[in-house]
Amino acid sequence: MENPSVPGQLDLLSLGGGNPAPPPAQAPSQQQQNKIAPAQSADRSEICSDLQPAEAGPGDASRTLLIVDTETTGLDPQRDQCLEVGVILFDVPGRQVLAQQSFLLPVETNAAEAINHIPASATQLPQPWRPAVDYLQALLDAADVLVAHNAAFDRQWFGLGHLPPTDKPWLCSMEDMCWPADRQLRSRPSVRDLALAYEIPVWAAHRALTDCIYLAEVFRRCEDLEQLIERGLEPRQLMRAQVSYDNRHLARDAGFRWNEPVKGAWARRLSEREARNLDFPVVPVDPELPMAS
């Protein structure tokens, strides 16, 4: 029987067996390096040292996730447009995909076609994108938490153009989730590296639903998913690493970025728990400090 709390499915794509042989993997683009980046090994133990398996109860507020990915005509939401949306509704306790959806939105031009391989002409072909937007709203309503890889990028398109606004909390699987150290991931892993760490084949990049499938498959294999989500949703603030030039590798390996977003500093958003587990001191970023453009 269909779960009455879960909307009916649109654009079904099974994650089970029987899928056709995947096409060869596409090379990642430098312009989209925040989503697909070269693999690097980094010591994550100082941040994740207290991560222990935990189970969520049925009343937890984050039991239903909506995994979200967007493809856009550029990087500036005030000038560019979202032209593709992919989402997967995912049940955390059962590790099950409940529903999934992918559709194009009409645009006149696509300056990022070389990256996402979506011609603007394809977005203008007849297809029921308006009902698809309504169904997207139903999936948003059914979710407790929205998850995206580089959520800071994807969330900014909602409430603009044809995408509905949402007040649901966002969780970033790249920035906020502290993946187990035995997966040998760097502190800000790409979708590709995360999938490969969980032995998930990578067959394509830069299509919205494909990236959502990778995350859903990672979540299905993740025994400590409940605690990763719980920790990932802890309040965070931008922190600046207090390290010398000779010890800058400590900040880099812990996921801090030089000159981004704080000029002349190693900075990263951290929870209090993560800050306590570091091997070097950090201080909150002064809002008066100049930010990189």
C-alpha positions in Angstrom: 0.0 0.0 0.0 1.3 3.4 -0.8 2.3 5.5 2.2 -0.2 8.4 2.4 2.5 10.8 3.6 4.6 10.2 0.4 3.4 11.8 -2.9 3.1 9.5 -5.9 6.3 9.1 -8.0 7.2 11.0 -11.2 10.0 10.1 -13.6 10.7 6.8 -11.9 14.3 5.5 -12.1 15.1 2.4 -10.2 18.2 2.2 -8.1 18.0 -1.5 -8.0 19.3 -4.1 -10.4 18.6 -4.4 -14.1 19.8 -1.0 -15.1 21.4 -0.8 -18.5 25.2 -0.6 -18.8 26.2 3.0 -17.9 28.0 5.2 -20.4 31.7 6.1 -19.8 32.3 8.6 -17.0 32.7 12.3 -18.1 35.7 14.3 -17.1 34.9 16.9 -14.4 35.0 20.6 -15.3 37.2 23.1 -13.4 34.3 25.6 -13.4 32.2 23.2 -11.3 35.1 22.0 -9.0 33.1 22.6 -5.9 30.8 19.7 -6.9 33.3 17.4 -8.7 36.9 17.8 -7.5 40.1 15.6 -7.7 40.5 13.1 -5.0 42.9 14.0 -2.2 43.7 12.1 1.0 43.5 14.2 4.2 43.5 13.4 7.9 40.0 13.9 9.2 40.5 12.2 12.6 40.9 15.5 14.5 37.3 16.6 13.5 35.6 13.2 13.5 37.3 11.6 16.5 34.1 11.3 18.6 31.8 10.0 15.8 30.1 6.8 17.0 27.2 4.9 15.5 23.8 5.9 16.6 20.2 5.0 15.8 17.4 7.5 15.2 13.9 6.9 16.6 10.8 7.1 14.5 9.9 10.5 15.9 13.2 12.2 14.9 12.7 15.4 13.0 15.2 14.4 10.2 13.8 11.0 9.3 12.8 12.1 5.7 15.3 13.7 3.5 14.9 15.4 0.1 18.1 15.1 -1.8 18.4 18.0 -4.2 20.6 18.9 -7.1 20.3 21.7 -9.7 21.9 22.4 -13.1 22.0 26.1 -14.0 23.0 28.4 -16.9 25.7 30.0 -14.7 26.8 30.7 -11.2 25.0 33.9 -10.5 21.3 33.4 -9.4 20.6 37.1 -10.0 21.6 36.8 -13.6 21.5 33.1 -14.5 18.7 30.5 -14.3 18.0 27.0 -13.1 17.3 24.8 -16.0 17.2 21.3 -14.4 16.1 20.0 -11.0 16.6 16.5 -9.6 15.3 15.3 -6.2 15.0 12.1 -4.3 12.8 11.6 -1.3 14.7 9.3 1.1 13.5 7.5 4.3 16.4 7.5 6.8 15.3 4.7 9.2 14.5 2.3 6.4 17.3 3.5 4.1 14.8 3.6 1.3 14.1 5.8 -1.8 10.5 6.8 -1.5 10.1 9.0 -4.7 12.2 10.7 -7.2 11.8 13.4 -9.9 13.8 15.1 -12.6 12.7 17.7 -15.1 13.9 20.6 -17.2 12.9 24.2 -16.9 12.7 26.4 -20.1 15.5 28.8 -20.7 16.5 30.9 -23.7 20.2 30.3 -23.5 22.6 28.1 -21.6 26.1 29.5 -21.2 27.0 26.3 -19.2 26.1 23.9 -21.9 29.7 22.7 -22.2 29.5 21.6 -18.6 26.0 20.2 -18.2 25.4 19.2 -21.9 21.8 20.5 -21.8 21.0 22.6 -25.0 18.7 25.5 -24.3 16.6 24.1 -27.2 16.0 20.9 -25.3 14.5 22.8 -22.4 11.9 24.4 -24.8 10.6 21.1 -26.1 7.0 20.4 -25.0 6.9 18.7 -21.6 4.8 19.1 -18.5 7.2 21.2 -16.4 4.5 23.2 -14.7 2.9 20.1 -13.1 6.4 19.0 -12.3 7.0 22.1 -10.3 3.7 21.4 -8.4 5.0 17.9 -7.6 8.3 19.3 -6.5 6.4 21.4 -4.0 4.7 18.3 -2.7 8.0 16.6 -2.2 9.4 19.7 -0.4 6.3 19.5 1.9 6.9 15.8 2.6 10.6 16.3 3.6 12.0 17.2 7.0 15.5 18.2 5.8 16.8 19.2 2.3 20.2 17.7 1.5 22.6 18.9 -1.3 26.2 18.5 -2.1 27.4 22.2 -1.9 24.0 23.3 -0.5 25.1 26.9 -0.4 25.0 26.8 -4.2 21.7 24.8 -4.7 19.6 26.5 -2.1 20.1 30.0 -3.6 18.0 29.1 -6.6 14.8 28.3 -4.6 12.4 31.1 -4.6 13.8 32.5 -7.9 12.3 32.0 -11.3 10.1 28.9 -11.5 11.4 27.2 -8.3 9.2 27.5 -5.2 10.7 29.0 -2.0 11.2 26.7 1.0 11.8 27.3 4.7 13.0 23.7 5.3 16.5 23.3 6.9 19.3 22.5 4.6 22.2 20.0 5.2 25.3 20.1 3.1 26.8 16.7 2.4 30.1 18.3 1.4 30.6 20.9 4.2 28.4 19.7 7.2 28.6 15.9 7.2 31.8 14.5 8.8 32.4 11.3 6.9 34.1 8.4 8.6 37.9 8.6 8.6 38.3 5.0 7.4 36.7 6.1 4.0 39.9 8.2 3.5 38.1 11.2 2.1 39.3 14.7 2.2 37.4 17.2 4.4 35.3 18.5 1.6 34.8 15.5 -0.7 33.3 15.7 -4.2 30.3 13.7 -5.1 32.4 11.5 -7.2 35.0 10.8 -4.4 32.2 10.2 -1.9 30.5 7.6 -4.2 33.7 5.8 -4.9 34.6 5.7 -1.2 31.3 3.7 -0.7 32.0 1.5 -3.8 29.4 3.1 -5.9 30.2 3.1 -9.7 30.4 6.6 -11.2 29.0 6.8 -14.7 28.2 10.4 -15.3 28.4 13.9 -13.9 26.6 17.3 -14.1 23.1 16.0 -14.5 20.8 16.7 -11.5 19.2 13.3 -10.9 22.5 11.4 -11.4 24.2 13.3 -8.5 21.1 12.7 -6.3 21.3 9.0 -7.0 25.0 8.9 -5.9 24.0 10.5 -2.6 21.1 8.2 -2.1 23.3 5.2 -2.7 25.8 6.5 -0.2 23.1 7.0 2.4 21.8 3.5 1.9 25.3 2.1 2.7 26.0 4.4 5.6 25.5 2.6 9.0 25.9 5.8 11.1 23.7 8.0 8.9 21.5 9.1 11.7 24.4 10.5 13.7 26.0 12.1 10.6 22.8 14.0 10.0 22.4 14.9 13.7 25.9 16.3 13.8 25.6 17.9 10.4 22.6 19.9 11.6 24.3 21.4 14.6 24.6 25.2 14.6 27.7 26.4 12.7 29.6 29.6 12.5 32.5 30.8 10.3 35.8 30.1 12.2 39.4 31.3 11.4 42.3 28.9 12.0 45.2 30.2 14.1 48.1 28.5 12.5 51.5 29.6 11.5 52.8 29.5 8.0 54.8 26.3 8.7 51.6 24.6 10.1 49.2 25.8 7.4 48.9 22.2 6.2 46.9 21.5 9.4 44.2 23.9 8.4 44.2 22.7 4.8 43.8 19.1 5.8 41.0 19.9 8.2 39.0 21.5 5.3 39.8 25.1 5.9 40.1 27.3 2.8 42.7 30.0 2.3 41.4 33.4 1.2 37.8 32.0 0.9 35.6 33.5 2.1 37.9 35.5 4.4 40.7 37.4 2.8 44.2 36.4 4.1 42.9 33.7 6.4 42.2 30.0 6.6 38.4 29.7 7.3 35.7 27.2 7.6 32.2 26.8 9.1 32.3 24.6 12.2 30.1 23.5 15.0 31.3 23.8 18.6 31.9 20.1 18.7 34.1 20.1 15.6 36.1 23.1 16.8 36.8 21.4 20.1 38.2 18.3 18.3 40.8 20.3 16.2 44.5 20.1 16.9 44.9 23.8 16.6 43.0 26.8 18.0 40.3 28.6 16.0 38.4 31.9 16.6 35.1 33.2 15.3 35.5 35.3 12.2 35.0 39.0 12.9 32.1 40.2 10.6 34.2 43.4 10.0 36.9 41.4 8.3 37.0 41.8 4.5 35.5 38.9 2.6 36.7 37.6 -0.7 34.5 38.6 -3.6 
